Amino acid sequence: MKYIKVPLLFFSFLFLSCFLISEKTQTGIKWLKYQESFETGFQIEFIYPENLALAGIVDNCRCFDKKNNIKYDSLGELIITPRIWLICLQDSIGYSIEDLIKSNESTINEKYKAYRDSININNVESQRITLIGETTYKQLIYLFKYSTLFELTNNKKTTSKDFEHFCESFSITPSR
């Protein structure tokens, strides 16, 4: 396995380090491994398909999109557009999952159906909410660990299988 060290923008005060590791799956699709450590004593780790890239860290969210969709302005600042996948971290005090769900629902400008269930991510019982409209698809997954609320978001139905594989790989562990 080849290790590649990649510096990222220091937008998050919790950010300590991250690096990517290239890995091929049995199907031949190349996946990259992302790992980031936080001052609060934990790290996150997951894999994602190589056709996506880390667009940036905005408001404590790791934003992933197709490489050709990532745009920067003339000052080199990331242009904020809807992203395919988001991994957001929130202090669990003051944020309720219901408020975050309502916030996501408020961005949908059409009739939609909401489906809820529970899934296990990294041995943590997690809530999954899927919002589906004629042109809308959002899959939201919420879990608590280390006094942190994690929100994993998929905004494209076409990436659902990859997002499922990503979720299976998502782990939150004590920092090494």
Summary of the structure (lengths in Angstrom):
residues: 176
radius of gyration: 16.0
end to end distance: 20.1
largest distance: 46.4
contacts: 467
relative contact order: 0.17
helix: 14%
strand: 52%
